[in-house]
Amino acid sequence: MGDGGADPRRRVPRTDVLLADPQLVAAAATVGRDRVRSAVRQAQDRARRGEIDPAEVRDAALADLPPPVPRVVLNATGVVLHTNLGRAALSEAAVAAVTAAAGYTDVELDLGTGRRARRGRDALRALAAAVPAAEAVHVVNNGAGALVLAATALAADAEIVVSRGELVEIGDGFRLPDLLTSTGARLREVGTTNRTTLADYAAAVGPRTGFVLKVHPSNFRVTGFTSAVPVRRLAGLGVPVVADIGSGLLVPDPLLPDEPDAASTLRAGAALVTASGDKLLGGPQAGLLFGVADLVERLRRHPLARALRVDKLTLAALAGTLGDPATPTHRALHADPAALRERTERLRDALAADGRKAEVVPSVAVVGGGGAPGVELDSWALSLPERYAGPLRAADPPVLGRVVRARLLLDLRCVPEGADGLLRAAVLAVPGDD
């Protein structure tokens, strides 16, 4: 009689054993136990057919599962608000607020009376407190949504007067003129690409004007023979001025003198200000609206506002962000270059102790995310051969740097200091000598 133990199919691990494996247990917490069980059975079948060794069943099952979505990435690019990495990283306070809001909450309930209450009132109160110049505030799903709501509520079947030099493309091929005209509004373009005067606006304003739109070109600069009209002068035209400041700065920041902020724009006479929540504010994706009470209420009561409504997690994250101004975005923007250099040198020395050669070089970081174009932040970076770029993107967690002249630069400005050990381990895991 043959030795049945020689049959490799008898060595295929049992399903219950595999499902108890720590890595598969962790995967089940993300993608679900049924999905993991299906991957296990497929890997077992492959082993029984002789396609893989029975010892490889667990790894084959893991490989068949999707990675956690989204994956946490170490941002070593030196771009503070990296659009492809989700822009602003939330603060610990915001993360804690989101976690607390994951279950049942009083998002739309007055616990004192047991009756329905204003949705997201805590976040709205915090937003109003952050910008006292606003008579009223409102929140929608993103910055473009805020502008669409304003155009629909205030200028459907009417005209929006806007400078040709401010009809920008806002990313991923979406263009502001297309966004605005999709609401039923008509654009009355004035001036030229590089120069627009107050007289241009005044000549265009008439009975059909819904509002004058002022757009901050937050991801590019026009220099040279240029002129633009500030909000304080537009406010005297006798029609509402809607100002899209873009990057979400609520109050002035000396580091960003040319970046408009909500408070100053309202004081200059804007009737309505729109901005993004996931840029310089350092919060979740959201569209922020500030302005005179009757206009904000008109927008809030418009039927489209329901379609643009944010969920309880966004409201919680926004409240948490406003309660803790020391966000990761703020810390990264205001990081001390000297401290960054010392930290980068410590990482270089730690790598050298393990036989891995790296250099410390000056770096230039940027704001990114459609904010403060042209602003450069002095920084420092770890310089490695370009061949490290691919393996580091495939690391766990992935590490993203930037390649300059055949060198991979890892700028620590946006990397949490507590993650330096992870960064070091990822570099050491790349095989080969320099």
Beta strands, then each sheet from edge to edge (+ up, - down):
strand 1: 74-75
strand 2: 109-110
strand 3: 115-116
strand 4: 136-140
strand 5: 159-163
strand 6: 169-171
strand 7: 174-175
strand 8: 186-190
strand 9: 209-215
strand 10: 241-246
strand 11: 272-276
strand 12: 287-291
strand 13: 359-368
strand 14: 371-385
strand 15: 399-400
strand 16: 402-404
strand 17: 407-411
sheet 1: 1+ 15+
sheet 2: 2+ 3-
sheet 3: 4+ 12- 11+ 10+ 9+ 5+ 8+
sheet 4: 6+ 7-
sheet 5: 13+ 14- 17+ 16-
end
